[in-house]
Amino acid sequence: MVDPAPRKLAAILAADVAGYSRLMGQDEEATVRTLSAYRAAIGDVVVAHEGRVFGGTGDSMVAEFSSPVQVVRAALAIQEHVATQTKICPKTGA
């Protein structure tokens, strides 16, 4: 009998940009610039929390972690980073 392939447990974080199509329609160049900056920052957060980005297309990103605790910590750090970088117009909420 052949030994089965080793099993590996993983916790997955999947993220995408809320309102991406609307943002692209409003200002494609600015949206692409902002998305690129966020991708880099999110990648750094993922690595800092012992994960690895392994996929993503368009406005999505998928990362793998060996610990669910690290996924939650990374997700919170990503949300905090985005919240500090996002400028919301008080009149329109955009």
Residue pairs with C-beta under 8 A, 6 or more apart in sequence:
9 66
10 64
10 65
10 66
11 64
11 65
11 66
11 67
11 68
11 70
11 71
12 62
12 63
12 64
12 65
12 71
13 46
13 51
13 62
13 63
13 64
13 65
13 71
13 74
13 75
14 60
14 61
14 62
15 42
15 60
15 61
15 62
15 75
15 78
16 58
16 59
16 60
16 61
17 23
17 35
17 38
17 59
20 31
20 58
20 59
23 31
24 31
35 59
37 85
38 82
38 85
39 56
39 61
41 81
41 85
42 53
42 61
42 78
42 81
43 53
45 74
45 77
45 78
45 81
46 52
46 53
46 63
46 65
46 74
48 74
48 77
49 65
49 70
49 71
49 73
49 74
49 77
50 65
50 66
50 67
50 70
51 63
51 64
51 65
51 70
51 71
51 74
52 63
52 64
53 61
53 62
53 63
54 62
54 63
54 64
55 61
55 62
56 62
63 74
65 71
65 74
88 94
